[in-house]
Amino acid sequence: MQTFAYERPATLAEAVALLDAHGPDARALAGGTDLIIRLRDGTVAPAVVVDLKRVAELAPGIHVDDGRLVIGATTVMTDIAADPRVGRHFRALAEAAAVVGSVQIRNRATLGGNICNASPAADTAPALLVYGAIVVAAGPGGSRRIPIDELFVRSGETTLGRGELVTAIELPLPVWRIGAVHLRRTRRRGHDLASVTLCCGVDEAGVTRLAFGSVGPRPIVGVDATGVLADPGAPAAAKAELMERMFAGASPSARSMRASPEYRLAMLRILGDRALRIAIERLAAGE
Ligand SMILES: Cc1cc2nc3c(=O)[nH]c(=O)nc-3n(C[C@H](O)[C@H](O)[C@H](O)COP(=O)(O)OP(=O)(O)OC[C@H]3O[C@@H](n4cnc5c(N)ncnc54)[C@H](O)[C@@H]3O)c2cc1C
């Protein structure tokens, strides 16, 4: 591992100033479950690591504010999976947080780190896309709010600017009842990134949102507002056509060690159909 300077700022302004001063030579450290591995294998070699754990404004936590559930960027997966408000309103996000890595990983891995690492396989990304999350970022120019779909560029790359940090992820409390589920496929049980990770949400207005990752450079979300996918009685051919349109952006890499493109695309369709069925059932059952 290449040596680096370690900074532990106490305020958000200090953290932003450090990241801004060093630009691409600096990296924020939250739980470290992605960053430490990349420091060790040399795929990143920053001159400065800025630890966020002592930043007062970035203390972990979840609260309701003005019709939104606000999850602090440094909140760990264990706490997200266990939070009753997340479970009640954003069940698929709780399910996604609950399958990240292992107990030890979930106790360290933060929501902010999961999305900022921008892995196409990030398990929370599909649920955040389905629920229309807003990412709150603070930087040298002040604070701004980014729709989550506008955050991801490609693996390891986001639209965050120089010196910008994610401070929170906001989830608008649903106006309509939603049935939703997170599903994924891994090579084996245990600690592996998903070969396909997927979330489907169906609301009582008949809108279906389907988001998926690990089948291309970034996670993707599609919306069907025709009501056909949400309708259990709709013709199978019409549903299949809409599903194919949802999956049109999938472009799995042939170089991945996890699964072939053919396998991923086949699993995407199977998990998509399964998730749609479960989401409709959950909506009907009021779960
Ligand atoms: C054994 C193992 C199993 C894993 N399994 C899974 C899995 O099943 N599913 C899954 O999705 N992930 C998995 N991961 C990946 C990882 O645990 C998650 O992505 C985790 O959420 C990263 O969060 P972190 O706090 O550890 O991020 P860190 O490692 O601290 O940071 C990750 C990246 O995000 C940046 N960053 C962190 N916080 C911020 C912020 N607030 N603002 C701006 N940039 C920030 C860092 O600079 C770094 O580039 C696994 C990792 C390991 C080691």
The ligand as an SDF file (V2000), in Angstrom:
LIG
                    3D

 53 58  0  0  0  0  0  0  0  0999 V2000
  -16.3520   -8.6490    1.7640 C   0  0  0  0  0  0  0  0  0  0  0  0
  -17.1540   -7.5370    1.1240 C   0  0  0  0  0  0  0  0  0  0  0  0
  -18.4560   -7.8040    0.7150 C   0  0  0  0  0  0  0  0  0  0  0  0
  -19.2140   -6.7950    0.1370 C   0  0  0  0  0  0  0  0  0  0  0  0
  -20.4880   -7.1000   -0.2610 N   0  0  0  0  0  0  0  0  0  0  0  0
  -21.2490   -6.1390   -0.8190 C   0  0  0  0  0  0  0  0  0  0  0  0
  -22.5870   -6.4390   -1.2280 C   0  0  0  0  0  0  0  0  0  0  0  0
  -23.1000   -7.5520   -1.0730 O   0  0  0  0  0  0  0  0  0  0  0  0
  -23.3180   -5.4340   -1.7990 N   0  0  0  0  0  0  0  0  0  0  0  0
  -22.8020   -4.1770   -1.9930 C   0  0  0  0  0  0  0  0  0  0  0  0
  -23.5140   -3.3120   -2.5020 O   0  0  0  0  0  0  0  0  0  0  0  0
  -21.5370   -3.8780   -1.5900 N   0  0  0  0  0  0  0  0  0  0  0  0
  -20.7660   -4.8130   -1.0250 C   0  0  0  0  0  0  0  0  0  0  0  0
  -19.4730   -4.5240   -0.6370 N   0  0  0  0  0  0  0  0  0  0  0  0
  -18.9460   -3.1850   -0.9130 C   0  0  0  0  0  0  0  0  0  0  0  0
  -19.0460   -2.1750    0.2560 C   0  0  0  0  0  0  0  0  0  0  0  0
  -19.1630   -2.8150    1.5030 O   0  0  0  0  0  0  0  0  0  0  0  0
  -20.2080   -1.1860    0.0830 C   0  0  0  0  0  0  0  0  0  0  0  0
  -20.1460   -0.5490   -1.1710 O   0  0  0  0  0  0  0  0  0  0  0  0
  -20.2430   -0.1330    1.1850 C   0  0  0  0  0  0  0  0  0  0  0  0
  -21.5390    0.4070    1.2790 O   0  0  0  0  0  0  0  0  0  0  0  0
  -19.2230    0.9980    1.0200 C   0  0  0  0  0  0  0  0  0  0  0  0
  -19.4050    1.9080    2.0920 O   0  0  0  0  0  0  0  0  0  0  0  0
  -18.1640    2.4150    2.9590 P   0  0  0  0  0  0  0  0  0  0  0  0
  -18.7160    3.3280    3.9880 O   0  0  0  0  0  0  0  0  0  0  0  0
  -17.3620    1.2680    3.4530 O   0  0  0  0  0  0  0  0  0  0  0  0
  -17.3700    3.2200    1.8440 O   0  0  0  0  0  0  0  0  0  0  0  0
  -15.8190    3.6070    1.7740 P   0  0  0  0  0  0  0  0  0  0  0  0
  -15.0260    2.3970    1.4520 O   0  0  0  0  0  0  0  0  0  0  0  0
  -15.4240    4.3970    2.9530 O   0  0  0  0  0  0  0  0  0  0  0  0
  -15.8810    4.5700    0.5040 O   0  0  0  0  0  0  0  0  0  0  0  0
  -16.2290    4.0950   -0.7740 C   0  0  0  0  0  0  0  0  0  0  0  0
  -16.0300    5.2080   -1.7960 C   0  0  0  0  0  0  0  0  0  0  0  0
  -17.0050    6.2320   -1.6160 O   0  0  0  0  0  0  0  0  0  0  0  0
  -16.3720    7.4750   -1.2700 C   0  0  0  0  0  0  0  0  0  0  0  0
  -17.2040    8.0600   -0.2230 N   0  0  0  0  0  0  0  0  0  0  0  0
  -17.5810    7.4660    0.9360 C   0  0  0  0  0  0  0  0  0  0  0  0
  -18.4390    8.2580    1.6120 N   0  0  0  0  0  0  0  0  0  0  0  0
  -18.5940    9.3700    0.8640 C   0  0  0  0  0  0  0  0  0  0  0  0
  -19.3630   10.5650    1.0280 C   0  0  0  0  0  0  0  0  0  0  0  0
  -20.1790   10.7470    2.0820 N   0  0  0  0  0  0  0  0  0  0  0  0
  -19.3020   11.5150    0.0630 N   0  0  0  0  0  0  0  0  0  0  0  0
  -18.5040   11.3420   -1.0180 C   0  0  0  0  0  0  0  0  0  0  0  0
  -17.7620   10.2350   -1.2350 N   0  0  0  0  0  0  0  0  0  0  0  0
  -17.8020    9.2490   -0.2940 C   0  0  0  0  0  0  0  0  0  0  0  0
  -14.9590    7.1190   -0.8340 C   0  0  0  0  0  0  0  0  0  0  0  0
  -14.0520    8.1660   -1.0970 O   0  0  0  0  0  0  0  0  0  0  0  0
  -14.6800    5.9020   -1.6860 C   0  0  0  0  0  0  0  0  0  0  0  0
  -14.2900    6.2920   -2.9870 O   0  0  0  0  0  0  0  0  0  0  0  0
  -18.6810   -5.5020   -0.0350 C   0  0  0  0  0  0  0  0  0  0  0  0
  -17.3740   -5.2310    0.3960 C   0  0  0  0  0  0  0  0  0  0  0  0
  -16.6200   -6.2310    0.9750 C   0  0  0  0  0  0  0  0  0  0  0  0
  -15.2310   -5.9180    1.4320 C   0  0  0  0  0  0  0  0  0  0  0  0
  1  2  1  0
  2  3  1  0
  2 52  2  0
  3  4  2  0
  4  5  1  0
  4 50  1  0
  5  6  2  0
  6  7  1  0
  6 13  1  0
  7  8  2  0
  7  9  1  0
  9 10  1  0
 10 11  2  0
 10 12  1  0
 12 13  2  0
 13 14  1  0
 14 15  1  0
 14 50  1  0
 15 16  1  0
 16 17  1  0
 16 18  1  0
 18 19  1  0
 18 20  1  0
 20 21  1  0
 20 22  1  0
 22 23  1  0
 23 24  1  0
 24 25  2  0
 24 26  1  0
 24 27  1  0
 27 28  1  0
 28 29  2  0
 28 30  1  0
 28 31  1  0
 31 32  1  0
 32 33  1  0
 33 34  1  0
 33 48  1  0
 34 35  1  0
 35 36  1  0
 35 46  1  0
 36 37  1  0
 36 45  1  0
 37 38  2  0
 38 39  1  0
 39 40  1  0
 39 45  2  0
 40 41  1  0
 40 42  2  0
 42 43  1  0
 43 44  2  0
 44 45  1  0
 46 47  1  0
 46 48  1  0
 48 49  1  0
 50 51  2  0
 51 52  1  0
 52 53  1  0
M  END
$$$$
